[in-house]
Amino acid sequence: MSGRWVAVLGLVLLASPLCGGSGRYFTEEDMEGIRQRIKSMFYHAYNSYLDNAFPYDELRPLTCDGQDTWGSFSLTLIDALDTLLVLGNNTEFQRVSSLLQDTMDFNMDVNASVFETNIRVVGGLLSAHLLSGRGGVEAEPGWPCAGPLLRMAADAAAKLLPAFQTSSGMPYGTVNLARGVSPSETPVTCTAGVGTFILEFAALSRLTGDPQFETAARHALLALWDTRSEIGLVGNHIDVQSRKWVAQDTGIGAGVDSYLEYLVKGSILLQDQGLLNMFLEYDRAIQNYTRFDDWYLWVQMHKGTVTMPIFQSLEAFWPGLQSLVGDLDGAIRTFQNYYSVWRQFGGLPEFYSITQGYTVDKREGYPLRPELIESAMYLFRATGDHVYLQFGLDAIESIEKIAKTPCGYASVKDLRDHKLDNRMESFFLAETIKYLYLLFDPAHFLHGAGEDWEVGGEDGGCVLGAGGYIFNTEAHPLDPAALHCCSRHARERQELRDILLIQSQPPPATHSQSETPKAAESQSESIALKPGERKAAPLLSCPVQPFSARLAVLGQVFTDNT
């Protein structure tokens, strides 16, 4: 980076109003009042959707009607389902769960985003399934390894699998839910659209025992990993057939963000050191080439030269991710930079010029995104610093003042004059409201507080809901203990089948004297393992403490070299 860029950037940082220092202390009474206020926000938006937009995907809050945006799924209802339970409304959670089971059919002649359908629909149904016991829904025998919402999630994910049938294993960006991938479909997909499946697909495979979902997600991840540049970076858009990079700008924001997020969260959910190693190698390159004074710029993936000295609102998830891998000091500094932008505009513009200290032309909007609120939740969990609660209150005040309409909450078209756009994205109820509520409810069960556990599994011997929930990129929480529980049952069933198979085989022929005992032993083992299979390392036993206790202190995940 040239000396001129560094000098200009330094002036911007000096001029930015950073958070920190002594501020307001929030009592439990204060937080309870704010939680009630957040609930009122939710129901204003939710009831407006039900009254004016259902069964369309989204509410149009300026005209009080609805529109389909991502595939005609009644998307806002699916996305908001687990938020109902987070807020304690079990009655409505039960009603909507039954309604979706009666009305939803994914065999539609609709072109749908593979990425969005996965994170919003598959993720939303999986989360609702795993939380249904807390919502008072009568569980099927064997829950959480069986259940109607789980079958719906599997049906939706199965409609996405044809997109992964490429020469690289990386998926197309769009698929027709009834007819598969169109012959005219572009093979160009963004990086996040390739690498944001391991949470939902691995959860499906381990809950149902069907390996095809996790296999597809892992093949895509490995193919993407193999395309990184010599300096360790990936670009923004790739041709999934030729494996050539079409857009070679890279950063931590739009088009790349959730790929990096899923490497970290996938490593925690699945106890997979390999995924964490991938992230740590990417992080070294990111710190070397894109970070300047705790801002993250956009660079050319092969050369590392700066192409866009901008901040994108989608990058605001990064401080939360930094805290998860133990870089708490870096997370605090990065959050301060982003909070300074929020305070400047009352929201985060989609693009912000770091060098000019202002919005970028035609990127001045704020669609009520949740990313900075998510980071505040993680950082408050990690530090207990009430400055993050102050930010949460600032966010509530801004959204209420700028975006509230008589019919819900509208995206902000331009933060300079606060003009509104006629759209309320489903993530406002799935993420923005949920993270605000959880920020002000540190004793919530999703934080692993208390000992309000459940039991499940075929023998009722698995401990569930003991903490350590992992949020997908649409804020749908997944319980690692449930995945382990169902994987254990599947493994035990397979071992039993192997034993019965061995016992049903005729006695082996007498071996010749020239055949060594070692050879006979290897033949016997091949019956149980099958050629080419490896014995898997044993998973952890079901937890009796928060699942991430061996890795986590105050919400942080530490690696051996931290």
Backbone torsions as a table, in degrees:
resi	resn	phi	psi	omega
1	MET	NA	134.0	-176.8
2	SER	-68.0	158.5	177.2
3	GLY	-60.0	-31.7	179.9
4	ARG	-64.3	-43.7	179.0
5	TRP	-62.3	-43.1	-178.3
6	VAL	-62.8	-41.5	-178.9
7	ALA	-64.9	-45.3	179.9
8	VAL	-63.6	-42.6	-179.6
9	LEU	-61.7	-39.8	178.7
10	GLY	-61.9	-37.8	178.2
11	LEU	-65.3	-39.9	178.9
12	VAL	-61.9	-44.1	-178.6
13	LEU	-64.0	-40.7	179.7
14	LEU	-64.8	-31.7	-177.4
15	ALA	-84.2	-11.5	-173.2
16	SER	-80.3	133.7	176.2
17	PRO	-79.0	102.2	-175.6
18	LEU	-89.1	151.7	175.8
19	CYS	-78.0	169.9	178.8
20	GLY	126.4	-177.1	-179.0
21	GLY	76.9	-176.4	-179.4
22	SER	-73.2	139.0	-179.9
23	GLY	-148.3	-163.3	-176.6
24	ARG	-69.3	141.5	172.0
25	TYR	-101.4	129.1	-177.6
26	PHE	-98.2	120.6	175.4
27	THR	-79.6	168.9	176.0
28	GLU	-62.1	-34.4	176.8
29	GLU	-65.1	-40.6	176.2
30	ASP	-59.3	-47.3	-175.8
31	MET	-67.3	-36.0	176.5
32	GLU	-62.9	-42.1	177.5
33	GLY	-62.9	-39.3	179.4
34	ILE	-69.2	-36.8	177.0
35	ARG	-61.5	-40.2	177.3
36	GLN	-64.2	-36.7	177.5
37	ARG	-64.9	-40.0	178.9
38	ILE	-66.6	-39.0	175.7
39	LYS	-60.0	-40.9	178.6
40	SER	-62.6	-39.3	175.9
41	MET	-60.5	-45.3	-179.0
42	PHE	-59.4	-49.6	-174.4
43	TYR	-70.8	-28.0	173.9
44	HIS	-62.3	-43.7	-179.9
45	ALA	-74.5	-44.4	-175.5
46	TYR	-65.0	-48.0	-179.7
47	ASN	-66.2	-33.8	176.2
48	SER	-64.2	-39.0	176.6
49	TYR	-63.9	-48.6	-178.4
50	LEU	-61.5	-41.7	-175.4
51	ASP	-74.6	-29.4	-169.5
52	ASN	-122.1	-19.7	-171.1
53	ALA	-123.0	-30.2	-179.1
54	PHE	-58.9	135.0	12.8
55	PRO	-97.1	17.1	177.0
56	TYR	-65.8	166.9	-178.2
57	ASP	-65.5	-44.7	-170.6
58	GLU	-138.7	157.6	175.2
59	LEU	-85.6	140.2	168.3
60	ARG	-104.9	102.4	-167.1
61	PRO	-76.7	-14.5	178.9
62	LEU	-86.2	-28.7	179.7
63	THR	-110.0	0.1	177.7
64	CYS	54.5	50.1	172.9
65	ASP	-143.8	-170.1	-174.7
66	GLY	-124.7	167.1	176.5
67	GLN	-151.4	150.1	171.9
68	ASP	-89.5	134.6	-175.8
69	THR	-124.6	-43.1	-172.3
70	TRP	-116.0	3.1	177.0
71	GLY	146.0	10.9	177.7
72	SER	63.3	52.5	-177.9
73	PHE	-105.2	3.1	-162.4
74	SER	53.8	49.3	-163.8
75	LEU	-58.9	-41.2	-178.4
76	THR	-60.7	-35.2	179.9
77	LEU	-66.8	-43.9	178.3
78	ILE	-65.6	-44.4	-176.9
79	ASP	-65.7	-32.3	-176.5
80	ALA	-89.4	-4.0	-171.1
81	LEU	-60.9	-50.1	-178.5
82	ASP	-73.6	-21.5	175.0
83	THR	-64.8	-36.4	175.8
84	LEU	-55.4	-44.4	-178.7
85	LEU	-70.7	-39.2	177.7
86	VAL	-57.6	-37.7	-179.8
87	LEU	-81.9	-4.7	175.6
88	GLY	92.5	11.2	-178.5
89	ASN	-93.2	77.8	-176.9
90	ASN	-67.4	-33.6	-178.2
91	THR	-62.4	-47.2	179.3
92	GLU	-70.7	-33.6	175.2
93	PHE	-58.7	-45.3	179.4
94	GLN	-65.0	-42.1	-178.7
95	ARG	-62.6	-46.2	-177.4
96	VAL	-69.7	-37.4	177.0
97	SER	-58.0	-45.7	178.9
98	SER	-66.6	-40.5	-179.7
99	LEU	-60.9	-44.7	-179.4
100	LEU	-65.4	-39.0	178.5
101	GLN	-63.0	-33.6	-177.1
102	ASP	-82.1	-25.3	-169.3
103	THR	-115.4	-22.5	-170.8
104	MET	-83.8	129.7	176.4
105	ASP	-137.8	118.1	-175.9
106	PHE	-87.7	1.0	177.6
107	ASN	-85.3	66.6	-175.6
108	MET	-112.4	143.8	176.1
109	ASP	-82.2	70.2	-174.2
110	VAL	-134.6	134.7	172.6
111	ASN	-82.9	120.2	-174.3
112	ALA	-123.6	148.0	173.4
113	SER	-68.4	125.3	179.4
114	VAL	-64.3	-44.2	-179.9
115	PHE	-62.7	-52.9	-175.3
116	GLU	-67.6	-38.4	178.3
117	THR	-63.5	-38.1	179.5
118	ASN	-65.9	-53.0	-172.1
119	ILE	-73.1	-31.9	-175.3
120	ARG	-93.1	-48.6	-174.4
121	VAL	-84.3	-59.2	-179.7
122	VAL	-60.7	-46.8	179.9
123	GLY	-62.9	-41.6	-179.5
124	GLY	-65.4	-41.0	179.3
125	LEU	-70.2	-38.7	177.2
126	LEU	-61.6	-46.6	-179.1
127	SER	-62.7	-46.0	179.2
128	ALA	-60.8	-39.2	177.3
129	HIS	-61.0	-46.8	-176.1
130	LEU	-71.0	-24.8	180.0
131	LEU	-96.3	-1.8	-171.5
132	SER	-63.2	-29.8	177.5
133	GLY	-62.2	-38.2	177.7
134	ARG	-73.6	-21.9	-179.4
135	GLY	-87.0	5.0	177.0
136	GLY	81.3	11.6	177.8
137	VAL	-79.3	132.9	179.4
138	GLU	-65.9	124.5	-173.5
139	ALA	-85.3	143.3	171.2
140	GLU	-69.7	154.6	172.3
141	PRO	-57.0	133.7	-179.8
142	GLY	90.6	-4.4	177.0
143	TRP	-53.9	140.4	12.3
144	PRO	-92.2	13.0	-179.1
145	CYS	-85.9	2.5	177.7
146	ALA	-154.2	156.4	177.9
147	GLY	154.7	154.1	-175.6
148	PRO	-63.6	-38.9	179.7
149	LEU	-69.0	-34.1	175.4
150	LEU	-64.6	-42.0	178.5
151	ARG	-65.3	-36.7	176.5
152	MET	-63.8	-42.5	178.6
153	ALA	-62.1	-41.5	178.6
154	ALA	-65.5	-39.0	178.0
155	ASP	-62.3	-44.4	179.9
156	ALA	-64.1	-44.2	-179.3
157	ALA	-65.3	-36.1	178.9
158	ALA	-61.7	-31.5	177.4
159	LYS	-68.8	-19.2	-179.3
160	LEU	-90.3	-20.5	-173.9
161	LEU	-58.8	-34.8	177.8
162	PRO	-57.9	-24.9	179.2
163	ALA	-66.1	-22.4	-177.6
164	PHE	-86.4	-1.6	-178.0
165	GLN	-85.0	69.8	178.6
166	THR	-122.1	169.3	-179.1
167	SER	-65.1	-25.0	-178.5
168	SER	-96.7	-19.0	-171.6
169	GLY	86.7	-4.7	174.9
170	MET	-84.7	139.1	-169.9
171	PRO	-82.9	153.1	165.0
172	TYR	-62.9	162.5	-179.0
173	GLY	-82.4	-24.8	-175.8
174	THR	-134.7	144.9	177.4
175	VAL	-141.5	144.5	172.7
176	ASN	-84.3	125.6	-171.9
177	LEU	-66.0	-23.4	-179.9
178	ALA	-99.7	-32.1	-170.0
179	ARG	-118.0	-0.1	179.5
180	GLY	84.8	-157.4	-175.8
181	VAL	-80.6	130.2	177.8
182	SER	-68.3	142.5	176.9
183	PRO	-59.4	-23.1	-179.7
184	SER	-93.9	4.7	-177.6
185	GLU	-64.2	135.4	177.7
186	THR	-68.3	139.8	177.6
187	PRO	-84.1	2.8	-177.3
188	VAL	-87.7	122.7	-178.2
189	THR	-131.2	145.9	176.8
190	CYS	-74.2	158.7	-176.2
191	THR	-59.2	-43.9	178.0
192	ALA	-62.4	-33.1	178.9
193	GLY	-69.8	-13.0	175.7
194	VAL	-97.4	-39.1	-168.1
195	GLY	-105.4	18.0	-175.9
196	THR	-118.2	58.4	-179.5
197	PHE	-135.0	-15.7	-168.7
198	ILE	-65.1	-32.4	179.8
199	LEU	-66.0	-56.2	-175.5
200	GLU	-69.5	-44.4	-175.3
201	PHE	-71.0	-39.2	176.7
202	ALA	-67.6	-38.4	177.0
203	ALA	-60.2	-44.9	178.5
204	LEU	-60.0	-46.8	-177.8
205	SER	-62.9	-41.0	-175.3
206	ARG	-78.8	-27.4	176.0
207	LEU	-77.4	-37.3	-174.3
208	THR	-97.8	-18.6	-174.3
209	GLY	82.5	5.6	179.0
210	ASP	-96.2	109.7	-172.2
211	PRO	-76.6	-9.5	-170.2
212	GLN	-63.4	-31.7	-177.6
213	PHE	-70.1	-51.0	179.4
214	GLU	-63.8	-36.6	178.4
215	THR	-60.2	-45.1	179.8
216	ALA	-63.1	-43.9	-179.1
217	ALA	-64.4	-41.1	-179.2
218	ARG	-69.1	-39.3	177.1
219	HIS	-60.3	-41.9	178.6
220	ALA	-63.9	-42.8	179.3
221	LEU	-62.1	-45.0	-178.2
222	LEU	-67.6	-37.9	177.8
223	ALA	-63.8	-40.1	178.1
224	LEU	-66.2	-41.6	178.6
225	TRP	-59.0	-38.2	-177.9
226	ASP	-72.0	-10.9	-177.2
227	THR	-99.1	1.8	-177.1
228	ARG	-64.9	155.9	-175.2
229	SER	-76.8	174.8	-179.3
230	GLU	-63.9	-25.4	178.6
231	ILE	-94.4	6.5	170.0
232	GLY	91.4	20.2	-178.5
233	LEU	-115.9	156.3	172.7
234	VAL	-112.9	155.4	-179.8
235	GLY	-85.4	-159.7	-171.8
236	ASN	-102.3	-38.0	178.8
237	HIS	-137.5	140.1	-175.9
238	ILE	-132.7	148.2	172.3
239	ASP	-83.0	114.2	-171.8
240	VAL	-74.6	-12.4	176.4
241	GLN	-91.5	-46.9	-177.6
242	SER	-89.8	-14.6	-176.5
243	ARG	66.3	19.9	178.7
244	LYS	-93.7	140.8	179.2
245	TRP	-78.1	123.0	-179.3
246	VAL	-89.9	-39.8	175.4
247	ALA	-118.2	118.7	-171.5
248	GLN	-104.3	5.4	169.7
249	ASP	-72.2	144.2	179.1
250	THR	-143.6	151.7	177.1
251	GLY	-165.8	-154.4	178.7
252	ILE	-110.6	8.4	-174.2
253	GLY	-102.6	-141.2	-169.9
254	ALA	-53.4	132.3	178.3
255	GLY	91.5	-16.6	-178.1
256	VAL	-125.7	-31.0	-164.8
257	ASP	-46.6	-59.5	-171.4
258	SER	-73.8	-15.8	172.0
259	TYR	-62.8	-48.0	178.2
260	LEU	-65.8	-40.2	178.9
261	GLU	-59.2	-42.0	-175.0
262	TYR	-74.9	-24.4	174.7
263	LEU	-64.8	-42.1	179.5
264	VAL	-72.5	-52.5	-176.2
265	LYS	-67.6	-34.3	176.3
266	GLY	-65.0	-36.3	179.3
267	SER	-65.4	-33.4	179.2
268	ILE	-77.1	-48.1	-177.3
269	LEU	-60.2	-40.5	-173.0
270	LEU	-103.9	1.4	-175.1
271	GLN	52.6	50.5	-172.0
272	ASP	-113.0	101.7	-178.7
273	GLN	-65.0	-30.7	-178.9
274	GLY	-61.5	-41.0	178.1
275	LEU	-65.2	-40.1	178.4
276	LEU	-65.9	-38.4	177.5
277	ASN	-61.6	-39.2	176.4
278	MET	-59.0	-49.4	-179.2
279	PHE	-60.3	-44.9	-176.6
280	LEU	-62.5	-34.8	176.8
281	GLU	-70.0	-41.6	174.3
282	TYR	-60.5	-42.5	-175.7
283	ASP	-62.2	-37.3	176.8
284	ARG	-60.1	-42.7	178.5
285	ALA	-68.5	-39.0	179.2
286	ILE	-62.6	-44.4	179.4
287	GLN	-66.4	-35.7	-178.4
288	ASN	-71.9	-37.6	-168.2
289	TYR	-113.3	-23.2	-173.6
290	THR	-114.2	-18.3	-175.3
291	ARG	-89.0	128.2	175.1
292	PHE	-136.4	109.8	179.9
293	ASP	52.0	44.5	175.6
294	ASP	66.3	16.4	160.1
295	TRP	-102.9	155.2	179.6
296	TYR	-121.6	114.3	-176.0
297	LEU	-94.8	174.7	176.7
298	TRP	-100.3	134.5	-175.2
299	VAL	-132.4	167.3	174.9
300	GLN	-78.9	130.0	-168.2
301	MET	-65.3	-25.3	-178.6
302	HIS	-93.9	-31.7	-174.6
303	LYS	-105.4	-25.0	-177.6
304	GLY	78.7	10.6	-179.8
305	THR	-81.7	144.6	-176.7
306	VAL	-68.3	128.8	176.5
307	THR	-110.1	-33.7	179.6
308	MET	-142.7	108.7	177.1
309	PRO	-83.2	65.0	-175.8
310	ILE	-126.8	159.8	170.4
311	PHE	-111.4	133.5	175.9
312	GLN	-107.7	144.9	-177.6
313	SER	-60.8	-30.8	179.5
314	LEU	-66.0	-17.0	179.0
315	GLU	-73.9	-10.1	-173.1
316	ALA	-69.9	-6.4	173.1
317	PHE	-72.2	-18.6	-168.6
318	TRP	-62.0	-43.8	178.0
319	PRO	-57.5	-38.6	176.8
320	GLY	-62.7	-41.0	179.2
321	LEU	-68.0	-38.8	176.6
322	GLN	-59.2	-40.8	-179.6
323	SER	-66.1	-33.8	-179.5
324	LEU	-66.0	-31.5	-179.0
325	VAL	-97.8	9.8	172.0
326	GLY	95.3	-0.7	178.4
327	ASP	-89.3	68.4	-172.7
328	LEU	-71.1	-39.1	179.2
329	ASP	-62.0	-45.4	177.7
330	GLY	-63.2	-38.8	179.4
331	ALA	-61.9	-42.6	-179.0
332	ILE	-64.2	-43.5	-179.0
333	ARG	-66.4	-42.2	-180.0
334	THR	-65.4	-41.6	178.0
335	PHE	-59.9	-40.1	179.5
336	GLN	-59.4	-41.3	177.6
337	ASN	-61.1	-46.3	-176.8
338	TYR	-69.3	-37.2	178.3
339	TYR	-63.6	-33.5	178.6
340	SER	-63.5	-34.9	176.9
341	VAL	-69.3	-42.0	178.5
342	TRP	-57.5	-46.4	-177.8
343	ARG	-66.3	-26.1	178.9
344	GLN	-71.0	-35.0	-171.9
345	PHE	-120.8	-11.7	-172.9
346	GLY	78.0	20.3	-179.7
347	GLY	171.0	171.9	178.8
348	LEU	-101.4	115.9	174.1
349	PRO	-64.9	152.9	-178.6
350	GLU	-57.0	-42.7	175.5
351	PHE	-127.4	140.0	179.1
352	TYR	-135.6	123.5	178.7
353	SER	-76.5	115.1	-178.6
354	ILE	-68.2	-37.7	-177.0
355	THR	-73.5	-33.3	-179.0
356	GLN	-94.5	-15.9	179.7
357	GLY	66.9	34.9	-177.9
358	TYR	-153.6	173.7	-179.3
359	THR	-67.4	160.2	175.8
360	VAL	-96.9	140.3	-177.0
361	ASP	-54.8	132.0	179.1
362	LYS	68.7	12.0	176.1
363	ARG	-131.6	39.9	-174.5
364	GLU	-93.5	0.7	-172.9
365	GLY	-79.3	163.1	175.6
366	TYR	-140.9	99.6	-177.3
367	PRO	-84.3	33.0	177.3
368	LEU	63.2	43.0	-177.0
369	ARG	-68.6	155.4	-174.4
370	PRO	-100.6	-6.8	-163.4
371	GLU	-59.6	-43.0	-178.5
372	LEU	-70.5	-31.7	176.2
373	ILE	-67.1	-40.4	176.0
374	GLU	-58.4	-46.7	179.1
375	SER	-62.1	-39.3	177.9
376	ALA	-61.0	-38.8	179.2
377	MET	-62.1	-47.3	179.6
378	TYR	-63.6	-41.7	-176.4
379	LEU	-71.6	-34.6	175.2
380	PHE	-66.3	-40.3	175.8
381	ARG	-60.1	-37.9	-175.2
382	ALA	-80.5	-30.6	-171.9
383	THR	-116.7	-26.7	-173.1
384	GLY	71.3	9.5	-178.0
385	ASP	-76.6	124.2	-175.0
386	HIS	-75.0	-2.3	173.7
387	VAL	-62.0	-28.5	179.7
388	TYR	-75.3	-30.2	172.0
389	LEU	-68.5	-37.3	177.3
390	GLN	-62.8	-41.3	175.4
391	PHE	-60.4	-43.3	179.3
392	GLY	-59.0	-40.5	177.4
393	LEU	-67.0	-39.3	175.1
394	ASP	-57.7	-42.2	-179.1
395	ALA	-64.1	-42.7	178.3
396	ILE	-60.9	-47.5	-179.3
397	GLU	-60.3	-43.0	-178.7
398	SER	-64.3	-48.3	-177.4
399	ILE	-63.2	-43.1	179.5
400	GLU	-63.5	-40.8	-175.8
401	LYS	-75.5	-40.7	-171.0
402	ILE	-91.9	-42.4	-163.7
403	ALA	-106.9	-12.2	-175.5
404	LYS	-73.1	135.6	176.3
405	THR	-127.6	169.3	175.8
406	PRO	-60.5	-15.3	-175.1
407	CYS	-129.7	58.3	177.4
408	GLY	103.2	-154.5	179.5
409	TYR	-126.4	133.1	-174.7
410	ALA	-105.0	144.6	170.3
411	SER	-58.9	145.9	178.8
412	VAL	-90.6	118.7	-177.8
413	LYS	-72.7	-35.3	-176.5
414	ASP	-149.2	115.3	-178.6
415	LEU	-72.3	-12.3	179.8
416	ARG	-74.8	-37.2	-179.9
417	ASP	-122.7	2.6	176.1
418	HIS	63.0	29.3	169.6
419	LYS	-66.4	147.7	-174.7
420	LEU	-107.0	156.7	176.0
421	ASP	-111.9	150.7	-172.8
422	ASN	-86.6	61.1	-178.7
423	ARG	-155.3	137.0	169.3
424	MET	-121.9	102.5	-178.1
425	GLU	-62.8	148.7	-178.9
426	SER	-63.1	-25.3	-178.4
427	PHE	-69.1	-13.4	176.8
428	PHE	-62.0	-41.3	178.1
429	LEU	-84.4	-31.9	-178.2
430	ALA	-75.9	-37.5	-171.3
431	GLU	-117.8	-58.4	-171.7
432	THR	-58.2	-51.3	179.6
433	ILE	-65.9	-43.1	-176.7
434	LYS	-62.9	-46.4	-179.6
435	TYR	-67.3	-35.6	175.0
436	LEU	-60.7	-46.1	-177.9
437	TYR	-63.9	-45.2	-178.6
438	LEU	-68.4	-30.0	175.4
439	LEU	-59.0	-40.7	-177.2
440	PHE	-95.6	11.6	177.9
441	ASP	-132.4	70.7	-176.6
442	PRO	-64.9	-15.2	178.9
443	ALA	-93.5	7.7	-178.1
444	HIS	-65.5	146.6	-177.2
445	PHE	-61.5	-25.7	179.1
446	LEU	-67.2	-19.4	174.7
447	HIS	-85.8	-0.4	-177.9
448	GLY	80.0	19.5	-178.9
449	ALA	-80.0	143.2	176.5
450	GLY	74.8	-166.6	-177.4
451	GLU	-129.1	40.2	-178.0
452	ASP	-86.6	72.5	-173.3
453	TRP	-95.1	168.0	175.2
454	GLU	-125.4	165.7	172.4
455	VAL	-119.3	152.7	-179.5
456	GLY	-162.3	-170.9	-178.5
457	GLY	93.4	170.8	-175.0
458	GLU	-61.7	-34.8	-177.9
459	ASP	-105.3	7.1	-178.5
460	GLY	66.7	18.2	-174.0
461	GLY	-101.5	7.6	-179.7
462	CYS	-101.4	136.7	175.5
463	VAL	-90.1	123.9	-176.9
464	LEU	-121.1	158.5	175.4
465	GLY	65.1	30.5	-176.7
466	ALA	-89.7	11.4	179.9
467	GLY	107.9	178.1	-179.8
468	GLY	75.4	24.1	177.9
469	TYR	-61.0	141.5	177.9
470	ILE	-109.5	125.6	180.0
471	PHE	-89.2	128.9	173.2
472	ASN	-72.3	-179.8	-172.9
473	THR	-73.2	-3.8	172.7
474	GLU	-108.1	17.0	177.1
475	ALA	67.4	25.3	175.4
476	HIS	-91.6	116.1	-174.5
477	PRO	-77.3	138.3	178.1
478	LEU	-121.0	140.7	-175.6
479	ASP	-99.6	110.9	-180.0
480	PRO	-59.4	-32.5	-178.9
481	ALA	-63.5	-34.0	178.8
482	ALA	-65.9	-40.5	179.2
483	LEU	-63.4	-43.2	179.1
484	HIS	-64.2	-41.7	-179.5
485	CYS	-57.5	-51.2	-176.4
486	CYS	-70.6	-34.5	176.6
487	SER	-63.9	-38.6	179.5
488	ARG	-64.3	-44.6	178.9
489	HIS	-61.6	-43.9	-179.4
490	ALA	-62.6	-40.1	179.6
491	ARG	-65.5	-41.5	179.4
492	GLU	-65.6	-39.0	177.4
493	ARG	-63.9	-40.4	179.8
494	GLN	-65.6	-40.5	178.5
495	GLU	-62.8	-39.4	178.1
496	LEU	-64.7	-42.8	177.8
497	ARG	-61.3	-40.9	179.9
498	ASP	-63.1	-41.5	179.2
499	ILE	-63.6	-45.9	-180.0
500	LEU	-64.1	-36.5	178.5
501	LEU	-64.1	-44.1	179.9
502	ILE	-62.5	-43.5	-178.1
503	GLN	-67.5	-25.6	-178.5
504	SER	-84.2	-10.8	-179.5
505	GLN	-75.5	146.3	175.1
506	PRO	-64.6	154.8	178.9
507	PRO	-55.1	139.6	-179.3
508	PRO	-66.5	150.5	177.5
509	ALA	-63.7	151.2	178.7
510	THR	-62.9	129.2	-178.4
511	HIS	-78.7	146.4	175.4
512	SER	-69.0	159.2	-178.3
513	GLN	-62.9	-24.6	-178.3
514	SER	-75.4	-16.1	-178.5
515	GLU	-82.6	126.6	-175.9
516	THR	-79.6	153.2	175.1
517	PRO	-55.8	-33.3	179.9
518	LYS	-61.9	-40.5	179.9
519	ALA	-66.2	-42.2	178.9
520	ALA	-63.1	-38.5	179.3
521	GLU	-64.1	-40.2	-178.8
522	SER	-67.0	-33.7	176.9
523	GLN	-65.1	-42.2	-179.9
524	SER	-62.5	-42.2	-178.4
525	GLU	-68.2	-30.9	-177.6
526	SER	-65.6	-23.8	178.1
527	ILE	-66.5	-41.4	-177.5
528	ALA	-78.1	-40.3	-173.6
529	LEU	-92.2	-27.3	-174.0
530	LYS	72.2	147.2	-174.5
531	PRO	-57.9	134.7	175.8
532	GLY	87.3	-12.7	180.0
533	GLU	-81.4	154.1	177.5
534	ARG	-119.1	150.9	173.5
535	LYS	-70.3	129.7	180.0
536	ALA	-81.9	144.5	174.5
537	ALA	-64.7	141.1	-178.7
538	PRO	-63.8	141.3	176.0
539	LEU	-79.2	168.2	175.7
540	LEU	-66.0	153.1	175.0
541	SER	-71.7	165.2	179.3
542	CYS	-58.0	137.6	-173.3
543	PRO	-78.7	148.4	170.1
544	VAL	-115.5	3.6	171.0
545	GLN	-128.4	170.1	175.4
546	PRO	-46.0	135.8	-167.2
547	PHE	-58.1	-34.8	-176.0
548	SER	-92.7	18.9	-173.2
549	ALA	-60.2	-35.3	-177.9
550	ARG	-73.0	-15.0	-179.9
551	LEU	-113.0	-14.6	-166.0
552	ALA	-117.6	139.2	169.4
553	VAL	-134.8	117.6	-179.0
554	LEU	54.3	39.8	174.7
555	GLY	86.9	-1.4	-178.8
556	GLN	-98.5	148.8	174.5
557	VAL	-110.0	122.0	-175.2
558	PHE	-105.7	141.5	174.7
559	THR	-100.6	171.9	-174.9
560	ASP	-61.1	-31.3	-175.5
561	ASN	-98.9	12.9	179.3
562	THR	-77.0	NA	NA
